[in-house]
Amino acid sequence: MTETPIRTLGHSRGASPVRVFAAMLACVVLWVAAGVAGAAETGPKDSDTQTIAMIGAGSMGQALGPLWAAAGYRVIFATRNPDALGSIVERAGHGASAASVGDAIARADIVALAVPYGAEPAIAKAHAEAMKDKVLVDMDNAFVHRDGDVAIKAETMGEALYSASLFPGTRFIRAFNLVSAARFPAPGDTDHDRFDVAYTTNDESTRPIAEALIRAAGGQPVYEGGLENAREY
């Protein structure tokens, strides 16, 4: 009977160099994948299709627009006088631009409303049809002393529900209205001192979009359910 020879190679009792290398390579691949997934949470998955029409260039528009531009979104600032937005566009950088409200909406996947609440019915009358099927992020708060009858109607129904009724067919999100514009960080500082940003929506498919926008602005998303749960500023 022939005995099987005993192997005496130096690595016979442990993992072979090939297996060790394969294990290390697998760890590196997982680490890179985790990094890519983390980046996806704070910015658009496809920057070529994630265009935001920032309607309004006041304090909220100027706070959020640059943050989203820095995160990789294509931001278009839009007002009735887009030619006056040069300095805002320049400060935002990252390919931001300015356009008329109608043009910005036509080119956008996401529309962000950052205007006095009383302007919403007029915007809806002019552009609601063009907004259908788009994500609409509403951050406006109604004040009776400023917005008059519109605010009274909104407060009676609930501001989020009233705004959503003005823009039927949109993928409506209520967010950012509980945070002062001064609370948002400068681009580049979004990983420090994160703060809660509540949001509501009746469209479950918009939740990842809302949460990515919130994280890109330095916030921590807090989902509060449907639009009937939206809180006022």
DRENGU-795406 format. One record per residue (C-alpha): residue number from 1; residue in one letter; x, y, z negated. Coordinates in Angstrom, 2 decimals, decimal comma. Last residue first. Layout:
BEGIN
NUM|A|X|Y|Z
...
***
This chain:
BEGIN
233|Y|-43,60|77,08|-10,89
232|E|-46,61|74,89|-10,27
231|R|-46,68|71,14|-10,78
230|A|-47,48|68,53|-8,18
229|N|-49,48|65,58|-9,50
228|E|-52,25|65,85|-6,91
227|L|-49,54|65,63|-4,27
226|G|-48,87|62,00|-5,10
225|G|-46,26|60,59|-7,45
224|E|-43,84|62,44|-9,71
223|Y|-40,55|61,42|-8,08
222|V|-37,55|62,96|-9,83
221|P|-34,61|63,53|-7,49
220|Q|-31,31|64,66|-9,05
219|G|-30,16|67,94|-7,56
218|G|-27,00|69,26|-5,91
217|A|-28,64|70,43|-2,69
216|A|-27,55|67,33|-0,79
215|R|-29,11|65,29|-3,57
214|I|-32,48|66,99|-3,04
213|L|-32,36|66,57|0,74
212|A|-31,48|62,88|0,39
211|E|-34,32|62,42|-2,09
210|A|-36,87|64,02|0,18
209|I|-35,81|61,91|3,16
208|P|-35,82|58,70|1,11
207|R|-39,34|59,58|-0,12
206|T|-40,78|60,46|3,27
205|S|-41,97|56,94|4,09
204|E|-44,11|56,89|0,94
203|D|-46,39|59,59|2,35
202|N|-48,60|61,11|-0,36
201|T|-45,73|63,27|-1,58
200|T|-44,42|64,75|-4,80
199|Y|-41,05|66,18|-5,83
198|A|-39,28|67,09|-9,04
197|V|-35,70|68,35|-8,94
196|D|-33,67|67,42|-12,00
195|F|-30,21|68,95|-12,42
194|R|-26,73|67,77|-11,42
193|D|-23,86|69,34|-13,34
192|H|-21,15|68,79|-10,72
191|D|-21,40|66,78|-7,51
190|T|-22,97|69,64|-5,53
189|D|-20,00|71,98|-5,94
188|G|-18,78|71,97|-2,32
187|P|-21,56|74,21|-1,07
186|A|-22,41|76,66|-3,84
185|P|-24,71|75,41|-6,55
184|F|-28,50|75,79|-6,80
183|R|-29,84|77,33|-9,99
182|A|-30,02|80,87|-8,58
181|A|-32,78|79,79|-6,21
180|S|-34,94|78,98|-9,23
179|V|-36,18|75,40|-9,42
178|L|-39,82|74,33|-9,82
177|N|-40,70|74,91|-6,15
176|F|-37,91|72,61|-4,94
175|A|-40,33|69,98|-3,68
174|R|-43,79|69,31|-2,23
173|I|-43,47|66,90|0,69
172|F|-45,83|66,62|3,67
171|R|-45,36|64,27|6,59
170|T|-47,41|66,54|8,83
169|G|-50,72|65,52|10,40
168|P|-52,71|68,30|8,77
167|F|-50,79|71,50|7,97
166|L|-53,24|73,78|6,14
165|S|-54,60|70,84|4,13
164|A|-51,08|70,10|2,89
163|S|-50,85|73,65|1,58
162|Y|-54,11|73,24|-0,34
161|L|-53,08|69,88|-1,78
160|A|-49,71|71,22|-2,94
159|E|-51,22|74,37|-4,41
158|G|-54,02|72,66|-6,29
157|M|-57,60|73,09|-5,15
156|T|-58,50|76,10|-7,32
155|E|-54,92|77,35|-7,46
154|A|-54,69|77,33|-3,68
153|K|-57,97|79,16|-3,19
152|I|-56,97|81,83|-5,72
151|A|-53,49|82,12|-4,16
150|V|-54,94|82,68|-0,71
149|D|-57,31|85,28|-2,16
148|G|-54,45|87,49|-3,32
147|D|-50,88|86,49|-2,45
146|R|-48,93|88,99|-4,54
145|H|-50,90|89,48|-7,77
144|V|-52,47|86,04|-7,32
143|F|-49,13|84,26|-7,23
142|A|-48,75|81,09|-5,17
141|N|-45,51|79,12|-5,14
140|D|-43,70|78,01|-1,99
139|M|-41,40|74,97|-1,80
138|D|-43,08|73,05|1,03
137|V|-41,02|70,42|2,84
136|L|-42,69|69,39|6,09
135|V|-41,51|66,22|7,83
134|K|-42,68|66,29|11,42
133|D|-45,59|64,24|12,78
132|K|-47,60|67,42|13,45
131|M|-45,53|70,61|13,16
130|A|-46,35|71,89|16,65
129|E|-50,07|71,85|15,85
128|A|-49,51|73,72|12,60
127|H|-47,60|76,53|14,36
126|A|-49,68|79,69|14,79
125|K|-52,59|79,04|12,47
124|A|-50,32|77,27|9,99
123|I|-47,89|80,18|9,89
122|A|-50,81|82,54|9,28
121|P|-52,19|80,31|6,51
120|E|-48,72|80,00|4,90
119|A|-47,91|83,70|4,63
118|G|-49,65|84,09|1,25
117|Y|-47,21|81,64|-0,27
116|P|-44,27|83,98|0,29
115|V|-41,81|82,04|2,45
114|A|-39,48|79,08|1,99
113|L|-41,13|76,45|4,18
112|A|-38,73|73,69|5,23
111|V|-39,45|71,95|8,54
110|I|-37,73|68,63|9,19
109|D|-37,26|67,03|12,61
108|A|-36,63|70,40|14,19
107|R|-36,30|71,66|17,76
106|A|-39,92|72,76|18,22
105|I|-40,00|74,19|14,70
104|A|-36,94|76,35|15,38
103|D|-38,37|77,62|18,65
102|G|-41,68|78,60|17,09
101|V|-40,08|80,34|14,12
100|S|-37,69|82,28|16,31
99|A|-34,10|81,18|16,19
98|A|-30,96|81,30|14,07
97|S|-27,98|78,94|13,93
96|A|-26,03|76,69|11,58
95|G|-23,09|74,84|13,11
94|H|-21,26|74,21|9,85
93|G|-21,37|77,89|8,87
92|A|-23,80|79,00|6,18
91|R|-22,10|82,36|5,70
90|E|-22,16|83,04|9,45
89|V|-25,82|82,12|9,72
88|I|-26,70|84,50|6,90
87|S|-24,62|87,29|8,46
86|G|-26,27|86,85|11,85
85|L|-29,85|86,71|10,57
84|A|-31,07|90,02|12,02
83|D|-31,54|88,60|15,53
82|P|-33,95|86,05|14,05
81|N|-36,57|88,74|13,37
80|R|-39,87|86,94|12,71
79|T|-37,90|84,43|10,69
78|A|-36,03|81,20|11,39
77|F|-32,79|79,71|10,10
76|I|-31,82|76,60|12,05
75|V|-29,87|74,01|10,09
74|R|-28,24|70,92|11,60
73|Y|-27,78|68,63|8,62
72|G|-24,29|67,53|7,69
71|A|-24,09|68,17|3,96
70|A|-22,57|71,62|4,54
69|A|-25,63|72,59|6,58
68|W|-27,89|71,34|3,82
67|L|-26,08|73,42|1,22
66|P|-26,00|76,46|3,50
65|G|-29,78|76,33|4,04
64|L|-30,67|75,71|0,40
63|A|-29,59|78,95|-1,27
62|Q|-30,18|81,32|1,65
61|G|-33,62|79,88|2,26
60|M|-34,44|80,06|-1,42
59|S|-33,33|83,69|-1,78
58|G|-34,95|84,92|1,42
57|A|-34,32|83,52|4,87
56|G|-37,71|82,04|5,67
55|I|-38,57|79,02|7,78
54|M|-35,54|76,74|7,53
53|A|-35,99|74,49|10,56
52|I|-33,96|71,41|9,69
51|T|-32,40|69,16|12,31
50|Q|-31,70|65,55|11,38
49|T|-31,45|63,93|14,80
48|D|-27,78|64,48|15,64
47|S|-26,85|64,23|11,95
46|D|-27,89|60,57|11,88
45|K|-28,13|59,16|8,39
44|P|-28,58|62,67|7,04
43|G|-26,81|63,63|3,84
42|T|-26,45|62,81|0,17
41|E|-27,58|59,20|0,14
40|A|-25,66|58,34|3,31
39|A|-22,41|59,30|1,61
38|G|-23,07|56,72|-1,09
37|A|-23,71|54,03|1,51
36|V|-20,45|54,89|3,27
35|G|-18,55|54,66|0,00
34|A|-20,15|51,32|-0,83
33|A|-19,17|49,99|2,58
32|V|-15,58|51,11|2,05
31|W|-15,42|49,31|-1,32
30|L|-17,01|46,18|0,12
29|V|-14,48|46,09|2,97
28|V|-11,60|46,61|0,53
27|C|-12,83|43,80|-1,68
26|A|-13,10|41,46|1,32
25|L|-9,54|42,33|2,34
24|M|-8,27|41,47|-1,14
23|A|-10,05|38,11|-1,02
22|A|-8,63|37,35|2,42
21|F|-5,11|38,29|1,25
20|V|-5,38|35,98|-1,74
19|R|-6,69|33,19|0,48
18|V|-3,81|33,58|2,93
17|P|-1,24|33,77|0,11
16|S|-2,55|30,41|-1,18
15|A|-4,41|30,35|-4,47
14|G|-2,69|28,45|-7,25
13|R|-1,18|24,99|-8,08
12|S|0,19|24,19|-4,61
11|H|1,68|27,66|-4,26
10|G|5,39|26,63|-4,44
9|L|4,97|23,66|-2,08
8|T|5,40|20,29|-3,77
7|R|2,70|18,20|-2,15
6|I|2,59|14,66|-3,61
5|P|2,94|11,93|-1,00
4|T|0,01|9,53|-0,64
3|E|1,17|6,08|-1,66
2|T|1,40|3,37|0,98
1|M|0,00|0,00|0,00
***
